[in-house]
Amino acid sequence: MKATDVVAGAHGMTDDAWRRHANPWSVWTRFAAIPAFELAAWSRDWIGWWSLTGVGVVLIWLFWLNVRIFGPVEPTSWAAKGIYGEKLHVDGKAPAAHKVVLNVLIAVGLVGFVLIAWGLVALAVWQVLLGTVMVVMAQLWRIDRYGLLFEQQRLLD
């Protein structure tokens, strides 16, 4: 089983969930969840174990509610085309040239995620900020690349 299948399965990504996730509101609120998660985790210094409530809310938002709450959309916006392209990648329909770039961007995002985790554990603001920039930039670039993949596939069909 591929890592993309595991992630898609964890989010319950049916075809309908993919169309809902392509809604720009879904895409942009997932970006907004990054600092919300960081703040919730950081708040342990102020409110102790109650911080887990905020962390839990953000995780429920990211892994379950976000891909279900917004209406399905057609691939007409930049964000929607990117998510439709991501589905092509998950389904194994991405050409090798796309896979290389996407894997590099995934690696950059993972390094950013590790920096965020390190910064949140150590309460080190610079690691959190650098990690956040890396995650957001890699994700934006991935969405753009997925959009290109979608457009190329649409021309072939």
Disulfide bonds with the S-S distance in Angstrom:
none
